[in-house]
Amino acid sequence: MRAERLSHLSGTGLVLASFLGTIPGALFTSVGLARLLPLETETRFAVGFGLSFIIWVAAASVVWLSRSGLRALGWSALFALVGAVAGGYVP
């Protein structure tokens, strides 16, 4: 009974980490990439907004391959940290 319950929680954690945990990393990364573009502000915003969805889907697909919910959460946190560094939020 207990192993069955833990496997259910691990599956729930995997789904939540892959879909919700990768959103901050995708937003940070898209803002960082949009800042580097030598275009007008409106064009950079449009490109960054379009890239955020693509990066989020790619990150969720990669994190989904984790074996457990805890590892998926770790990958999501690492992706958010890398995105924050790329976005210039962390020196």
C-alpha positions, 0 to 999 in steps of 0.5 A, a space after each residue: 500500500 505504501 509503495 503504491 502511494 509513493 509511486 502515485 505521489 512521484 508521478 504527480 510530482 513529475 507532472 507538476 515539475 515538468 509542466 509548472 516548474 519549467 515556466 520560470 526558466 522559460 520566461 527567464 531564458 526568453 527575456 535574456 535572449 530577447 535582450 540580446 537582439 539588436 532590434 526595436 523594443 516591440 520586436 524584441 518583446 514579440 520575439 521573446 514572447 514567441 520564444 517563451 512558449 517554444 522553450 517551455 515546451 522543450 524544457 517540459 519535454 526534457 524534464 518529463 524524461 526524469 525517473 522521479 518527481 524529485 529529480 524532475 523538480 531538481 531539473 526544473 530548478 536547474 533550468 530556472 537558475 540557468 535561465 536567470 543567469 542567461 536573463 541577467 537576473 543573477 550576476 
